């Protein structure tokens, strides 16, 4: 098994939402929160940014449902200086009846805008939103091939979530590719 070359789901957790690293959006960029109809923007960003996931017309509904009030509190869209939507992230929850843990879900930025320092402020915004919404901790799922994403999450204090010996083996192999210490 080579987690750098294979598409393997891995989970990371941040045990609290205190002391979130603070990064501001660069000049000209802004955030908008979900409004009815933004599903098409989410689909467009994900289709461009995610080479590994097959985007289907029903994927947004399968992942987020149809509660527009819930989505308007939890899903943000990153806009460029011309107000084009170029990224998205969601401060999600697996069970609406429970506040914790929150979930960082489907963070993506279109390829043309990647590498411009936008993921850090987007992650700051989403972590802070989870805290504002009453969550005490958060987790996320990513894939082992997404080393730059794992490095970002590690920089923000996320640690590997180990549920099995296979998880432990994957994280040990990933460790040498991560710039920040992984505590597990």
N, C-alpha and C positions, 0 to 999 in steps of 0.2 A: 504494500500500500504506500503510495506517494501522495500525501495530502496537498502538495504544491501543484501537482498535475491533475489530480482527481477532484471532482466536484462533490465535496463531502460537507454536509451541514454540520456546523459547529455553533455552540451557544456560548455567550458571554454574559456576565452579570456584573452589575454595580450595586453593591450592598446598601448604598445610601445615595441620596441625591444632594448631599451637602458638598460645598466647595467645588461646584461644577466649574471646570476651566471656562473662563470668559473670553470669547472671541467675538468681535463685532464684524458685521458685514462690511466689505469694502465699499467705498463711495460709489454710488450709482445703483447698488443692488438693494432690493427690498423684499419683504415678506408679505404675502397675502394668505388669508385663511380660507379654507374650503367654502365654496358656494355651490349651490345646485348647478350641475352641468360641468363641474370641474373634473369629473371622471375622465373626460376625453383628454384633458391636460395631463392627468396622472398617467393614463395609458400611453400617451405620446412620449413623456419623459422616460418611463420605464422601458418602452420599446427601443428607444435609442441607447439608453444607458446599460441595459442588462442583456448581455450576450448569452447568458446561460439559461434564462427562464423563458419558456414559451408563453408569450402574451396572448391570451384569448379574450374575446369580447366580454366574457362573464367574470374575468379575474377580479376586477375591482369589487363587484358585488359579493363575490365569494370571500374576499379578504376583509371587507369593511361593512357589508350590509348596505342599508338604505337610510339610516337615521341621520338626516342632514344636520340636525342640531348637535348630535354627538360628533360628527365629522367636522363641523365648523369650529368646535373647540379643540380638535386634536390633529387635524391635518393641515400642514402649511405648504405653501408653494413659494419657491425662490424665483424672483423676477430680476431680469437684467435692467439696464438703464433705459431700454425702450419698452419696458413692461412686458417683455416676452417671458413666459414661464419656462425656466431652465432647470428646475430641480424641485424635489419634493421630499418630505419626511413626515412621519406620523407618530404622535405620542399616543400609542394605542393601549388597549387593555383587552385581555383575553376573556374576562368575565365582567360585564358591566355592573354586576352586583357587588363586586369586590374592588377595592382601590389599589391593592398592591399584589404583585408587582406590576408596574407599568411595562410597556414594551416599546422599544425603538423599532419601528416597522417600515420597511421599504424606503430607506433613505437612498436617494439617487440624484445624480446631476448629469446632464447630457454631456457626452464626450467633449464637445467643443469648449465647454466651460470648466472641465476638470483640470486640476493642477493650478488653479487660481486662488487657492486658499478659501474656498467657499464651504467645504464640508465641515470644517471646524465651527464656524459660526452657526451653520445649520444644526449641528449636533448640540451646541450650546442652547439654542432656542428650544429644541425639542426636549432636552433634559430639564430645562427650566420650566417648560410647560407641564411636564409630568409632575414636577414638584408642586407647581401652582394648583394642579388638579387633585392634589392630596396623596400622590403615590410616595411611598417611602423608599422604594428601590426600583430598579429597572433591569431588564434583560433584553437580549436581541439574539437573533439567529442570522448567521452569515455563512459563507462557504469558504472552505480551506484554501481555495485558489485566490481568494480576494485578500492578498497580503497587505495591500495599502489600506484597505478598510479595517483589517484586524489591527494594524499599527495605529490607526486613528482611534479606535475604541480602546486600545491599551493605553494610549496617551491620556484618555479621558477617565482612566481608572477602572475600566472593565477588566474582569478576570475570566479565565476559562471556567465554564460550568461543566463539571465532570460528572457524568451519570453512569459511566461504565469504564471498564479497562480499555476498551477500544478508544473512547474519548481521550483517556490519559495518553495512550500511545500516539494518537493524532497530534495532541498538543505538544508532546515532547518532540515530535518531528518538526512541528511548526516553530517552536521556540527559537531556533537558530536564525529564523527569518524575521523575527520581531525585534524592533529597536528598543522596546521598553520592557522592563521586567514583567513577566507574567506570574502571578501568584496562584498556584494550584496545589 
